[in-house]
Amino acid sequence: METLYCIPVLNLVVEVYGEPENAWYEWRVLDDTNGRRVLHDSKNQGYGMAAVALRDGLIFATEKC
């Protein structure tokens, strides 16, 4: 498991993590003001592309701001 992207969005952080060798990615949104507590995790959506997971994570984060 590795983190591919870690993008700050205001007081949040969007991370994309997964297994590139298996083309499996997920995203999570962290609260950067509270010790990087996980606010939302896509968990078992099973994105096949890291960029698509990043897109969805960014959409979720910007809707929460």
PDBQT receptor file of N, H, CA, C and O in Angstrom, charges set to zero:
ATOM      1  N   MET A   1       0.854  -1.173   0.000  1.00  0.00    +0.000 N 
ATOM      2  CA  MET A   1       0.000   0.000   0.000  1.00  0.00    +0.000 C 
ATOM      3  C   MET A   1       0.899   1.234   0.000  1.00  0.00    +0.000 C 
ATOM      4  O   MET A   1       1.830   1.331   0.799  1.00  0.00    +0.000 OA
ATOM      5  N   GLU A   2       0.619   2.159  -0.884  1.00  0.00    +0.000 N 
ATOM      6  H   GLU A   2      -0.137   2.080  -1.533  1.00  0.00    +0.000 HD
ATOM      7  CA  GLU A   2       1.392   3.392  -0.905  1.00  0.00    +0.000 C 
ATOM      8  C   GLU A   2       0.480   4.579  -1.174  1.00  0.00    +0.000 C 
ATOM      9  O   GLU A   2      -0.589   4.440  -1.769  1.00  0.00    +0.000 OA
ATOM     10  N   THR A   3       0.923   5.754  -0.724  1.00  0.00    +0.000 N 
ATOM     11  H   THR A   3       1.791   5.867  -0.241  1.00  0.00    +0.000 HD
ATOM     12  CA  THR A   3       0.207   6.991  -0.978  1.00  0.00    +0.000 C 
ATOM     13  C   THR A   3       0.761   7.597  -2.255  1.00  0.00    +0.000 C 
ATOM     14  O   THR A   3       1.962   7.842  -2.370  1.00  0.00    +0.000 OA
ATOM     15  N   LEU A   4      -0.134   7.838  -3.222  1.00  0.00    +0.000 N 
ATOM     16  H   LEU A   4      -1.110   7.639  -3.128  1.00  0.00    +0.000 HD
ATOM     17  CA  LEU A   4       0.302   8.383  -4.509  1.00  0.00    +0.000 C 
ATOM     18  C   LEU A   4       0.160   9.896  -4.587  1.00  0.00    +0.000 C 
ATOM     19  O   LEU A   4       1.002  10.574  -5.176  1.00  0.00    +0.000 OA
ATOM     20  N   TYR A   5      -0.906  10.426  -3.993  1.00  0.00    +0.000 N 
ATOM     21  H   TYR A   5      -1.591   9.876  -3.515  1.00  0.00    +0.000 HD
ATOM     22  CA  TYR A   5      -1.136  11.869  -3.984  1.00  0.00    +0.000 C 
ATOM     23  C   TYR A   5      -1.501  12.294  -2.570  1.00  0.00    +0.000 C 
ATOM     24  O   TYR A   5      -2.138  11.553  -1.821  1.00  0.00    +0.000 OA
ATOM     25  N   CYS A   6      -1.084  13.499  -2.227  1.00  0.00    +0.000 N 
ATOM     26  H   CYS A   6      -0.567  14.101  -2.835  1.00  0.00    +0.000 HD
ATOM     27  CA  CYS A   6      -1.437  14.108  -0.944  1.00  0.00    +0.000 C 
ATOM     28  C   CYS A   6      -1.610  15.602  -1.230  1.00  0.00    +0.000 C 
ATOM     29  O   CYS A   6      -0.635  16.354  -1.251  1.00  0.00    +0.000 OA
ATOM     30  N   ILE A   7      -2.853  16.021  -1.447  1.00  0.00    +0.000 N 
ATOM     31  H   ILE A   7      -3.644  15.410  -1.430  1.00  0.00    +0.000 HD
ATOM     32  CA  ILE A   7      -3.157  17.362  -1.932  1.00  0.00    +0.000 C 
ATOM     33  C   ILE A   7      -3.879  18.176  -0.855  1.00  0.00    +0.000 C 
ATOM     34  O   ILE A   7      -4.960  17.781  -0.418  1.00  0.00    +0.000 OA
ATOM     35  N   PRO A   8      -3.301  19.315  -0.415  1.00  0.00    +0.000 N 
ATOM     36  CA  PRO A   8      -4.007  20.170   0.544  1.00  0.00    +0.000 C 
ATOM     37  C   PRO A   8      -5.137  20.940  -0.146  1.00  0.00    +0.000 C 
ATOM     38  O   PRO A   8      -4.972  21.472  -1.243  1.00  0.00    +0.000 OA
ATOM     39  N   VAL A   9      -6.285  20.981   0.527  1.00  0.00    +0.000 N 
ATOM     40  H   VAL A   9      -6.419  20.549   1.419  1.00  0.00    +0.000 HD
ATOM     41  CA  VAL A   9      -7.450  21.726   0.044  1.00  0.00    +0.000 C 
ATOM     42  C   VAL A   9      -8.003  22.473   1.255  1.00  0.00    +0.000 C 
ATOM     43  O   VAL A   9      -8.730  21.909   2.073  1.00  0.00    +0.000 OA
ATOM     44  N   LEU A  10      -7.642  23.761   1.352  1.00  0.00    +0.000 N 
ATOM     45  H   LEU A  10      -7.051  24.219   0.687  1.00  0.00    +0.000 HD
ATOM     46  CA  LEU A  10      -7.993  24.585   2.522  1.00  0.00    +0.000 C 
ATOM     47  C   LEU A  10      -7.529  23.885   3.794  1.00  0.00    +0.000 C 
ATOM     48  O   LEU A  10      -6.328  23.668   3.951  1.00  0.00    +0.000 OA
ATOM     49  N   ASN A  11      -8.414  23.528   4.697  1.00  0.00    +0.000 N 
ATOM     50  H   ASN A  11      -9.390  23.704   4.569  1.00  0.00    +0.000 HD
ATOM     51  CA  ASN A  11      -8.007  22.879   5.958  1.00  0.00    +0.000 C 
ATOM     52  C   ASN A  11      -8.114  21.357   5.883  1.00  0.00    +0.000 C 
ATOM     53  O   ASN A  11      -8.098  20.674   6.907  1.00  0.00    +0.000 OA
ATOM     54  N   LEU A  12      -8.223  20.836   4.670  1.00  0.00    +0.000 N 
ATOM     55  H   LEU A  12      -8.236  21.390   3.838  1.00  0.00    +0.000 HD
ATOM     56  CA  LEU A  12      -8.329  19.392   4.462  1.00  0.00    +0.000 C 
ATOM     57  C   LEU A  12      -7.141  18.889   3.635  1.00  0.00    +0.000 C 
ATOM     58  O   LEU A  12      -6.409  19.674   3.032  1.00  0.00    +0.000 OA
ATOM     59  N   VAL A  13      -6.971  17.591   3.622  1.00  0.00    +0.000 N 
ATOM     60  H   VAL A  13      -7.566  16.953   4.112  1.00  0.00    +0.000 HD
ATOM     61  CA  VAL A  13      -5.973  16.956   2.767  1.00  0.00    +0.000 C 
ATOM     62  C   VAL A  13      -6.656  15.796   2.047  1.00  0.00    +0.000 C 
ATOM     63  O   VAL A  13      -7.331  14.981   2.677  1.00  0.00    +0.000 OA
ATOM     64  N   VAL A  14      -6.482  15.724   0.741  1.00  0.00    +0.000 N 
ATOM     65  H   VAL A  14      -5.934  16.386   0.230  1.00  0.00    +0.000 HD
ATOM     66  CA  VAL A  14      -6.994  14.609  -0.051  1.00  0.00    +0.000 C 
ATOM     67  C   VAL A  14      -5.815  13.688  -0.352  1.00  0.00    +0.000 C 
ATOM     68  O   VAL A  14      -4.810  14.113  -0.922  1.00  0.00    +0.000 OA
ATOM     69  N   GLU A  15      -5.950  12.440   0.034  1.00  0.00    +0.000 N 
ATOM     70  H   GLU A  15      -6.767  12.095   0.497  1.00  0.00    +0.000 HD
ATOM     71  CA  GLU A  15      -4.926  11.444  -0.241  1.00  0.00    +0.000 C 
ATOM     72  C   GLU A  15      -5.487  10.369  -1.156  1.00  0.00    +0.000 C 
ATOM     73  O   GLU A  15      -6.626   9.931  -0.999  1.00  0.00    +0.000 OA
ATOM     74  N   VAL A  16      -4.679   9.956  -2.105  1.00  0.00    +0.000 N 
ATOM     75  H   VAL A  16      -3.753  10.312  -2.233  1.00  0.00    +0.000 HD
ATOM     76  CA  VAL A  16      -4.991   8.788  -2.931  1.00  0.00    +0.000 C 
ATOM     77  C   VAL A  16      -3.960   7.734  -2.578  1.00  0.00    +0.000 C 
ATOM     78  O   VAL A  16      -2.756   7.986  -2.608  1.00  0.00    +0.000 OA
ATOM     79  N   TYR A  17      -4.447   6.561  -2.248  1.00  0.00    +0.000 N 
ATOM     80  H   TYR A  17      -5.426   6.357  -2.224  1.00  0.00    +0.000 HD
ATOM     81  CA  TYR A  17      -3.558   5.477  -1.846  1.00  0.00    +0.000 C 
ATOM     82  C   TYR A  17      -3.973   4.208  -2.575  1.00  0.00    +0.000 C 
ATOM     83  O   TYR A  17      -5.078   4.124  -3.113  1.00  0.00    +0.000 OA
ATOM     84  N   GLY A  18      -3.096   3.234  -2.591  1.00  0.00    +0.000 N 
ATOM     85  H   GLY A  18      -2.199   3.302  -2.154  1.00  0.00    +0.000 HD
ATOM     86  CA  GLY A  18      -3.460   1.980  -3.238  1.00  0.00    +0.000 C 
ATOM     87  C   GLY A  18      -2.267   1.125  -3.589  1.00  0.00    +0.000 C 
ATOM     88  O   GLY A  18      -1.184   1.248  -3.015  1.00  0.00    +0.000 OA
ATOM     89  N   GLU A  19      -2.503   0.252  -4.553  1.00  0.00    +0.000 N 
ATOM     90  H   GLU A  19      -3.382   0.152  -5.019  1.00  0.00    +0.000 HD
ATOM     91  CA  GLU A  19      -1.509  -0.707  -5.011  1.00  0.00    +0.000 C 
ATOM     92  C   GLU A  19      -1.358  -0.556  -6.528  1.00  0.00    +0.000 C 
ATOM     93  O   GLU A  19      -2.113  -1.161  -7.289  1.00  0.00    +0.000 OA
ATOM     94  N   PRO A  20      -0.395   0.241  -6.965  1.00  0.00    +0.000 N 
ATOM     95  CA  PRO A  20      -0.221   0.458  -8.408  1.00  0.00    +0.000 C 
ATOM     96  C   PRO A  20      -0.009  -0.830  -9.197  1.00  0.00    +0.000 C 
ATOM     97  O   PRO A  20      -0.469  -0.936 -10.334  1.00  0.00    +0.000 OA
ATOM     98  N   GLU A  21       0.676  -1.806  -8.617  1.00  0.00    +0.000 N 
ATOM     99  H   GLU A  21       1.049  -1.721  -7.693  1.00  0.00    +0.000 HD
ATOM    100  CA  GLU A  21       0.923  -3.059  -9.343  1.00  0.00    +0.000 C 
ATOM    101  C   GLU A  21      -0.369  -3.830  -9.612  1.00  0.00    +0.000 C 
ATOM    102  O   GLU A  21      -0.406  -4.682 -10.500  1.00  0.00    +0.000 OA
ATOM    103  N   ASN A  22      -1.423  -3.542  -8.857  1.00  0.00    +0.000 N 
ATOM    104  H   ASN A  22      -1.393  -2.850  -8.136  1.00  0.00    +0.000 HD
ATOM    105  CA  ASN A  22      -2.725  -4.188  -9.066  1.00  0.00    +0.000 C 
ATOM    106  C   ASN A  22      -3.768  -3.236  -9.639  1.00  0.00    +0.000 C 
ATOM    107  O   ASN A  22      -4.932  -3.609  -9.786  1.00  0.00    +0.000 OA
ATOM    108  N   ALA A  23      -3.362  -2.013  -9.962  1.00  0.00    +0.000 N 
ATOM    109  H   ALA A  23      -2.416  -1.710  -9.843  1.00  0.00    +0.000 HD
ATOM    110  CA  ALA A  23      -4.281  -0.981 -10.465  1.00  0.00    +0.000 C 
ATOM    111  C   ALA A  23      -5.497  -0.847  -9.557  1.00  0.00    +0.000 C 
ATOM    112  O   ALA A  23      -6.639  -0.872 -10.015  1.00  0.00    +0.000 OA
ATOM    113  N   TRP A  24      -5.230  -0.705  -8.255  1.00  0.00    +0.000 N 
ATOM    114  H   TRP A  24      -4.302  -0.685  -7.882  1.00  0.00    +0.000 HD
ATOM    115  CA  TRP A  24      -6.286  -0.553  -7.251  1.00  0.00    +0.000 C 
ATOM    116  C   TRP A  24      -5.978   0.682  -6.421  1.00  0.00    +0.000 C 
ATOM    117  O   TRP A  24      -4.913   0.782  -5.812  1.00  0.00    +0.000 OA
ATOM    118  N   TYR A  25      -6.926   1.631  -6.401  1.00  0.00    +0.000 N 
ATOM    119  H   TYR A  25      -7.791   1.550  -6.895  1.00  0.00    +0.000 HD
ATOM    120  CA  TYR A  25      -6.722   2.905  -5.709  1.00  0.00    +0.000 C 
ATOM    121  C   TYR A  25      -7.974   3.290  -4.945  1.00  0.00    +0.000 C 
ATOM    122  O   TYR A  25      -9.088   2.908  -5.304  1.00  0.00    +0.000 OA
ATOM    123  N   GLU A  26      -7.769   4.051  -3.891  1.00  0.00    +0.000 N 
ATOM    124  H   GLU A  26      -6.864   4.361  -3.599  1.00  0.00    +0.000 HD
ATOM    125  CA  GLU A  26      -8.858   4.620  -3.085  1.00  0.00    +0.000 C 
ATOM    126  C   GLU A  26      -8.458   6.047  -2.721  1.00  0.00    +0.000 C 
ATOM    127  O   GLU A  26      -7.309   6.445  -2.914  1.00  0.00    +0.000 OA
ATOM    128  N   TRP A  27      -9.396   6.799  -2.201  1.00  0.00    +0.000 N 
ATOM    129  H   TRP A  27     -10.329   6.476  -2.044  1.00  0.00    +0.000 HD
ATOM    130  CA  TRP A  27      -9.096   8.151  -1.745  1.00  0.00    +0.000 C 
ATOM    131  C   TRP A  27      -9.676   8.351  -0.352  1.00  0.00    +0.000 C 
ATOM    132  O   TRP A  27     -10.622   7.672   0.049  1.00  0.00    +0.000 OA
ATOM    133  N   ARG A  28      -9.090   9.294   0.374  1.00  0.00    +0.000 N 
ATOM    134  H   ARG A  28      -8.322   9.845   0.049  1.00  0.00    +0.000 HD
ATOM    135  CA  ARG A  28      -9.621   9.684   1.678  1.00  0.00    +0.000 C 
ATOM    136  C   ARG A  28      -9.396  11.174   1.881  1.00  0.00    +0.000 C 
ATOM    137  O   ARG A  28      -8.459  11.759   1.338  1.00  0.00    +0.000 OA
ATOM    138  N   VAL A  29     -10.278  11.775   2.678  1.00  0.00    +0.000 N 
ATOM    139  H   VAL A  29     -11.039  11.299   3.120  1.00  0.00    +0.000 HD
ATOM    140  CA  VAL A  29     -10.174  13.182   3.026  1.00  0.00    +0.000 C 
ATOM    141  C   VAL A  29      -9.858  13.249   4.511  1.00  0.00    +0.000 C 
ATOM    142  O   VAL A  29     -10.533  12.644   5.344  1.00  0.00    +0.000 OA
ATOM    143  N   LEU A  30      -8.799  14.012   4.817  1.00  0.00    +0.000 N 
ATOM    144  H   LEU A  30      -8.251  14.503   4.140  1.00  0.00    +0.000 HD
ATOM    145  CA  LEU A  30      -8.332  14.144   6.194  1.00  0.00    +0.000 C 
ATOM    146  C   LEU A  30      -8.534  15.572   6.681  1.00  0.00    +0.000 C 
ATOM    147  O   LEU A  30      -8.399  16.519   5.908  1.00  0.00    +0.000 OA
ATOM    148  N   ASP A  31      -8.855  15.728   7.955  1.00  0.00    +0.000 N 
ATOM    149  H   ASP A  31      -8.965  14.958   8.584  1.00  0.00    +0.000 HD
ATOM    150  CA  ASP A  31      -8.959  17.037   8.597  1.00  0.00    +0.000 C 
ATOM    151  C   ASP A  31      -7.554  17.436   9.030  1.00  0.00    +0.000 C 
ATOM    152  O   ASP A  31      -7.011  16.863   9.974  1.00  0.00    +0.000 OA
ATOM    153  N   ASP A  32      -6.968  18.403   8.354  1.00  0.00    +0.000 N 
ATOM    154  H   ASP A  32      -7.410  18.869   7.587  1.00  0.00    +0.000 HD
ATOM    155  CA  ASP A  32      -5.582  18.798   8.625  1.00  0.00    +0.000 C 
ATOM    156  C   ASP A  32      -5.449  19.627   9.895  1.00  0.00    +0.000 C 
ATOM    157  O   ASP A  32      -4.334  19.840  10.372  1.00  0.00    +0.000 OA
ATOM    158  N   THR A  33      -6.563  20.101  10.454  1.00  0.00    +0.000 N 
ATOM    159  H   THR A  33      -7.469  19.928  10.066  1.00  0.00    +0.000 HD
ATOM    160  CA  THR A  33      -6.507  20.909  11.669  1.00  0.00    +0.000 C 
ATOM    161  C   THR A  33      -6.621  20.062  12.932  1.00  0.00    +0.000 C 
ATOM    162  O   THR A  33      -6.453  20.566  14.043  1.00  0.00    +0.000 OA
ATOM    163  N   ASN A  34      -6.905  18.779  12.757  1.00  0.00    +0.000 N 
ATOM    164  H   ASN A  34      -7.041  18.369  11.855  1.00  0.00    +0.000 HD
ATOM    165  CA  ASN A  34      -7.149  17.921  13.920  1.00  0.00    +0.000 C 
ATOM    166  C   ASN A  34      -6.316  16.637  13.837  1.00  0.00    +0.000 C 
ATOM    167  O   ASN A  34      -6.857  15.538  13.951  1.00  0.00    +0.000 OA
ATOM    168  N   GLY A  35      -5.013  16.774  13.641  1.00  0.00    +0.000 N 
ATOM    169  H   GLY A  35      -4.573  17.667  13.548  1.00  0.00    +0.000 HD
ATOM    170  CA  GLY A  35      -4.154  15.604  13.610  1.00  0.00    +0.000 C 
ATOM    171  C   GLY A  35      -4.396  14.670  12.442  1.00  0.00    +0.000 C 
ATOM    172  O   GLY A  35      -4.134  13.471  12.531  1.00  0.00    +0.000 OA
ATOM    173  N   ARG A  36      -4.895  15.219  11.349  1.00  0.00    +0.000 N 
ATOM    174  H   ARG A  36      -5.108  16.194  11.277  1.00  0.00    +0.000 HD
ATOM    175  CA  ARG A  36      -5.181  14.422  10.143  1.00  0.00    +0.000 C 
ATOM    176  C   ARG A  36      -6.146  13.272  10.396  1.00  0.00    +0.000 C 
ATOM    177  O   ARG A  36      -5.924  12.139   9.968  1.00  0.00    +0.000 OA
ATOM    178  N   ARG A  37      -7.207  13.592  11.095  1.00  0.00    +0.000 N 
ATOM    179  H   ARG A  37      -7.388  14.512  11.443  1.00  0.00    +0.000 HD
ATOM    180  CA  ARG A  37      -8.287  12.626  11.333  1.00  0.00    +0.000 C 
ATOM    181  C   ARG A  37      -9.021  12.367  10.027  1.00  0.00    +0.000 C 
ATOM    182  O   ARG A  37      -9.312  13.303   9.283  1.00  0.00    +0.000 OA
ATOM    183  N   VAL A  38      -9.323  11.097   9.741  1.00  0.00    +0.000 N 
ATOM    184  H   VAL A  38      -9.086  10.336  10.345  1.00  0.00    +0.000 HD
ATOM    185  CA  VAL A  38     -10.022  10.728   8.509  1.00  0.00    +0.000 C 
ATOM    186  C   VAL A  38     -11.481  11.162   8.602  1.00  0.00    +0.000 C 
ATOM    187  O   VAL A  38     -12.206  10.753   9.508  1.00  0.00    +0.000 OA
ATOM    188  N   LEU A  39     -11.899  11.997   7.651  1.00  0.00    +0.000 N 
ATOM    189  H   LEU A  39     -11.310  12.330   6.915  1.00  0.00    +0.000 HD
ATOM    190  CA  LEU A  39     -13.296  12.437   7.582  1.00  0.00    +0.000 C 
ATOM    191  C   LEU A  39     -14.116  11.526   6.677  1.00  0.00    +0.000 C 
ATOM    192  O   LEU A  39     -15.287  11.254   6.942  1.00  0.00    +0.000 OA
ATOM    193  N   HIS A  40     -13.484  11.063   5.607  1.00  0.00    +0.000 N 
ATOM    194  H   HIS A  40     -12.533  11.285   5.391  1.00  0.00    +0.000 HD
ATOM    195  CA  HIS A  40     -14.180  10.175   4.670  1.00  0.00    +0.000 C 
ATOM    196  C   HIS A  40     -13.145   9.328   3.939  1.00  0.00    +0.000 C 
ATOM    197  O   HIS A  40     -12.058   9.805   3.611  1.00  0.00    +0.000 OA
ATOM    198  N   ASP A  41     -13.488   8.085   3.690  1.00  0.00    +0.000 N 
ATOM    199  H   ASP A  41     -14.371   7.698   3.956  1.00  0.00    +0.000 HD
ATOM    200  CA  ASP A  41     -12.611   7.157   2.980  1.00  0.00    +0.000 C 
ATOM    201  C   ASP A  41     -13.463   6.396   1.977  1.00  0.00    +0.000 C 
ATOM    202  O   ASP A  41     -14.516   5.864   2.330  1.00  0.00    +0.000 OA
ATOM    203  N   SER A  42     -13.015   6.341   0.730  1.00  0.00    +0.000 N 
ATOM    204  H   SER A  42     -12.160   6.773   0.442  1.00  0.00    +0.000 HD
ATOM    205  CA  SER A  42     -13.793   5.626  -0.286  1.00  0.00    +0.000 C 
ATOM    206  C   SER A  42     -13.760   4.122  -0.066  1.00  0.00    +0.000 C 
ATOM    207  O   SER A  42     -14.566   3.388  -0.638  1.00  0.00    +0.000 OA
ATOM    208  N   LYS A  43     -12.832   3.665   0.759  1.00  0.00    +0.000 N 
ATOM    209  H   LYS A  43     -12.178   4.262   1.224  1.00  0.00    +0.000 HD
ATOM    210  CA  LYS A  43     -12.666   2.264   1.181  1.00  0.00    +0.000 C 
ATOM    211  C   LYS A  43     -12.639   1.286   0.031  1.00  0.00    +0.000 C 
ATOM    212  O   LYS A  43     -11.597   1.153  -0.610  1.00  0.00    +0.000 OA
ATOM    213  N   ASN A  44     -13.701   0.609  -0.261  1.00  0.00    +0.000 N 
ATOM    214  H   ASN A  44     -14.548   0.717   0.260  1.00  0.00    +0.000 HD
ATOM    215  CA  ASN A  44     -13.690  -0.506  -1.217  1.00  0.00    +0.000 C 
ATOM    216  C   ASN A  44     -14.319  -0.177  -2.569  1.00  0.00    +0.000 C 
ATOM    217  O   ASN A  44     -14.944  -1.036  -3.191  1.00  0.00    +0.000 OA
ATOM    218  N   GLN A  45     -14.154   1.056  -3.019  1.00  0.00    +0.000 N 
ATOM    219  H   GLN A  45     -13.646   1.753  -2.514  1.00  0.00    +0.000 HD
ATOM    220  CA  GLN A  45     -14.701   1.422  -4.332  1.00  0.00    +0.000 C 
ATOM    221  C   GLN A  45     -13.893   0.789  -5.453  1.00  0.00    +0.000 C 
ATOM    222  O   GLN A  45     -14.436   0.479  -6.513  1.00  0.00    +0.000 OA
ATOM    223  N   GLY A  46     -12.601   0.596  -5.227  1.00  0.00    +0.000 N 
ATOM    224  H   GLY A  46     -12.160   0.848  -4.366  1.00  0.00    +0.000 HD
ATOM    225  CA  GLY A  46     -11.758  -0.089  -6.203  1.00  0.00    +0.000 C 
ATOM    226  C   GLY A  46     -11.550   0.681  -7.493  1.00  0.00    +0.000 C 
ATOM    227  O   GLY A  46     -11.819   0.158  -8.575  1.00  0.00    +0.000 OA
ATOM    228  N   TYR A  47     -11.079   1.906  -7.396  1.00  0.00    +0.000 N 
ATOM    229  H   TYR A  47     -10.861   2.330  -6.517  1.00  0.00    +0.000 HD
ATOM    230  CA  TYR A  47     -10.794   2.690  -8.597  1.00  0.00    +0.000 C 
ATOM    231  C   TYR A  47      -9.661   2.031  -9.368  1.00  0.00    +0.000 C 
ATOM    232  O   TYR A  47      -8.701   1.558  -8.761  1.00  0.00    +0.000 OA
ATOM    233  N   GLY A  48      -9.751   1.992 -10.675  1.00  0.00    +0.000 N 
ATOM    234  H   GLY A  48     -10.531   2.376 -11.169  1.00  0.00    +0.000 HD
ATOM    235  CA  GLY A  48      -8.722   1.406 -11.517  1.00  0.00    +0.000 C 
ATOM    236  C   GLY A  48      -7.683   2.410 -11.974  1.00  0.00    +0.000 C 
ATOM    237  O   GLY A  48      -6.656   2.040 -12.544  1.00  0.00    +0.000 OA
ATOM    238  N   MET A  49      -7.958   3.702 -11.719  1.00  0.00    +0.000 N 
ATOM    239  H   MET A  49      -8.792   4.002 -11.256  1.00  0.00    +0.000 HD
ATOM    240  CA  MET A  49      -7.018   4.760 -12.103  1.00  0.00    +0.000 C 
ATOM    241  C   MET A  49      -6.859   5.728 -10.943  1.00  0.00    +0.000 C 
ATOM    242  O   MET A  49      -7.848   6.187 -10.372  1.00  0.00    +0.000 OA
ATOM    243  N   ALA A  50      -5.619   6.039 -10.596  1.00  0.00    +0.000 N 
ATOM    244  H   ALA A  50      -4.816   5.666 -11.060  1.00  0.00    +0.000 HD
ATOM    245  CA  ALA A  50      -5.349   6.953  -9.489  1.00  0.00    +0.000 C 
ATOM    246  C   ALA A  50      -5.912   8.340  -9.762  1.00  0.00    +0.000 C 
ATOM    247  O   ALA A  50      -6.400   9.001  -8.845  1.00  0.00    +0.000 OA
ATOM    248  N   ALA A  51      -5.851   8.788 -11.012  1.00  0.00    +0.000 N 
ATOM    249  H   ALA A  51      -5.455   8.251 -11.757  1.00  0.00    +0.000 HD
ATOM    250  CA  ALA A  51      -6.347  10.123 -11.364  1.00  0.00    +0.000 C 
ATOM    251  C   ALA A  51      -7.853  10.247 -11.148  1.00  0.00    +0.000 C 
ATOM    252  O   ALA A  51      -8.333  11.305 -10.741  1.00  0.00    +0.000 OA
ATOM    253  N   VAL A  52      -8.591   9.196 -11.410  1.00  0.00    +0.000 N 
ATOM    254  H   VAL A  52      -8.202   8.336 -11.740  1.00  0.00    +0.000 HD
ATOM    255  CA  VAL A  52     -10.045   9.213 -11.202  1.00  0.00    +0.000 C 
ATOM    256  C   VAL A  52     -10.350   9.239  -9.706  1.00  0.00    +0.000 C 
ATOM    257  O   VAL A  52     -11.261   9.945  -9.272  1.00  0.00    +0.000 OA
ATOM    258  N   ALA A  53      -9.602   8.481  -8.923  1.00  0.00    +0.000 N 
ATOM    259  H   ALA A  53      -8.862   7.908  -9.275  1.00  0.00    +0.000 HD
ATOM    260  CA  ALA A  53      -9.773   8.514  -7.469  1.00  0.00    +0.000 C 
ATOM    261  C   ALA A  53      -9.461   9.915  -6.945  1.00  0.00    +0.000 C 
ATOM    262  O   ALA A  53     -10.182  10.427  -6.090  1.00  0.00    +0.000 OA
ATOM    263  N   LEU A  54      -8.403  10.533  -7.445  1.00  0.00    +0.000 N 
ATOM    264  H   LEU A  54      -7.817  10.117  -8.140  1.00  0.00    +0.000 HD
ATOM    265  CA  LEU A  54      -8.052  11.893  -7.039  1.00  0.00    +0.000 C 
ATOM    266  C   LEU A  54      -9.164  12.866  -7.389  1.00  0.00    +0.000 C 
ATOM    267  O   LEU A  54      -9.530  13.714  -6.574  1.00  0.00    +0.000 OA
ATOM    268  N   ARG A  55      -9.698  12.751  -8.585  1.00  0.00    +0.000 N 
ATOM    269  H   ARG A  55      -9.401  12.062  -9.246  1.00  0.00    +0.000 HD
ATOM    270  CA  ARG A  55     -10.796  13.627  -9.005  1.00  0.00    +0.000 C 
ATOM    271  C   ARG A  55     -11.965  13.536  -8.033  1.00  0.00    +0.000 C 
ATOM    272  O   ARG A  55     -12.479  14.558  -7.579  1.00  0.00    +0.000 OA
ATOM    273  N   ASP A  56     -12.384  12.319  -7.715  1.00  0.00    +0.000 N 
ATOM    274  H   ASP A  56     -11.966  11.488  -8.084  1.00  0.00    +0.000 HD
ATOM    275  CA  ASP A  56     -13.531  12.144  -6.829  1.00  0.00    +0.000 C 
ATOM    276  C   ASP A  56     -13.228  12.641  -5.416  1.00  0.00    +0.000 C 
ATOM    277  O   ASP A  56     -14.097  13.222  -4.766  1.00  0.00    +0.000 OA
ATOM    278  N   GLY A  57     -12.017  12.419  -4.942  1.00  0.00    +0.000 N 
ATOM    279  H   GLY A  57     -11.312  11.946  -5.469  1.00  0.00    +0.000 HD
ATOM    280  CA  GLY A  57     -11.631  12.938  -3.634  1.00  0.00    +0.000 C 
ATOM    281  C   GLY A  57     -11.645  14.451  -3.587  1.00  0.00    +0.000 C 
ATOM    282  O   GLY A  57     -12.099  15.042  -2.607  1.00  0.00    +0.000 OA
ATOM    283  N   LEU A  58     -11.151  15.081  -4.639  1.00  0.00    +0.000 N 
ATOM    284  H   LEU A  58     -10.782  14.601  -5.435  1.00  0.00    +0.000 HD
ATOM    285  CA  LEU A  58     -11.154  16.548  -4.702  1.00  0.00    +0.000 C 
ATOM    286  C   LEU A  58     -12.569  17.101  -4.780  1.00  0.00    +0.000 C 
ATOM    287  O   LEU A  58     -12.876  18.115  -4.153  1.00  0.00    +0.000 OA
ATOM    288  N   ILE A  59     -13.425  16.444  -5.540  1.00  0.00    +0.000 N 
ATOM    289  H   ILE A  59     -13.175  15.620  -6.049  1.00  0.00    +0.000 HD
ATOM    290  CA  ILE A  59     -14.834  16.874  -5.610  1.00  0.00    +0.000 C 
ATOM    291  C   ILE A  59     -15.464  16.792  -4.230  1.00  0.00    +0.000 C 
ATOM    292  O   ILE A  59     -16.124  17.737  -3.798  1.00  0.00    +0.000 OA
ATOM    293  N   PHE A  60     -15.271  15.679  -3.533  1.00  0.00    +0.000 N 
ATOM    294  H   PHE A  60     -14.734  14.912  -3.885  1.00  0.00    +0.000 HD
ATOM    295  CA  PHE A  60     -15.834  15.529  -2.208  1.00  0.00    +0.000 C 
ATOM    296  C   PHE A  60     -15.312  16.606  -1.266  1.00  0.00    +0.000 C 
ATOM    297  O   PHE A  60     -16.088  17.216  -0.531  1.00  0.00    +0.000 OA
ATOM    298  N   ALA A  61     -14.007  16.844  -1.283  1.00  0.00    +0.000 N 
ATOM    299  H   ALA A  61     -13.377  16.349  -1.880  1.00  0.00    +0.000 HD
ATOM    300  CA  ALA A  61     -13.395  17.835  -0.378  1.00  0.00    +0.000 C 
ATOM    301  C   ALA A  61     -13.898  19.244  -0.664  1.00  0.00    +0.000 C 
ATOM    302  O   ALA A  61     -14.183  19.993   0.271  1.00  0.00    +0.000 OA
ATOM    303  N   THR A  62     -14.012  19.620  -1.934  1.00  0.00    +0.000 N 
ATOM    304  H   THR A  62     -13.780  19.012  -2.693  1.00  0.00    +0.000 HD
ATOM    305  CA  THR A  62     -14.441  20.977  -2.243  1.00  0.00    +0.000 C 
ATOM    306  C   THR A  62     -15.923  21.180  -1.963  1.00  0.00    +0.000 C 
ATOM    307  O   THR A  62     -16.343  22.308  -1.702  1.00  0.00    +0.000 OA
ATOM    308  N   GLU A  63     -16.713  20.140  -2.009  1.00  0.00    +0.000 N 
ATOM    309  H   GLU A  63     -16.372  19.224  -2.222  1.00  0.00    +0.000 HD
ATOM    310  CA  GLU A  63     -18.128  20.263  -1.648  1.00  0.00    +0.000 C 
ATOM    311  C   GLU A  63     -18.275  20.437  -0.141  1.00  0.00    +0.000 C 
ATOM    312  O   GLU A  63     -19.256  21.028   0.310  1.00  0.00    +0.000 OA
ATOM    313  N   LYS A  64     -17.319  19.935   0.656  1.00  0.00    +0.000 N 
ATOM    314  H   LYS A  64     -16.522  19.455   0.290  1.00  0.00    +0.000 HD
ATOM    315  CA  LYS A  64     -17.373  20.041   2.113  1.00  0.00    +0.000 C 
ATOM    316  C   LYS A  64     -16.866  21.396   2.602  1.00  0.00    +0.000 C 
ATOM    317  O   LYS A  64     -17.153  21.780   3.736  1.00  0.00    +0.000 OA
ATOM    318  N   CYS A  65     -16.114  22.135   1.767  1.00  0.00    +0.000 N 
ATOM    319  H   CYS A  65     -15.882  21.824   0.845  1.00  0.00    +0.000 HD
ATOM    320  CA  CYS A  65     -15.528  23.416   2.191  1.00  0.00    +0.000 C 
ATOM    321  C   CYS A  65     -16.537  24.531   2.184  1.00  0.00    +0.000 C 
ATOM    322  O   CYS A  65     -16.202  25.668   2.515  1.00  0.00    +0.000 OA
TER     323      CYS A  65
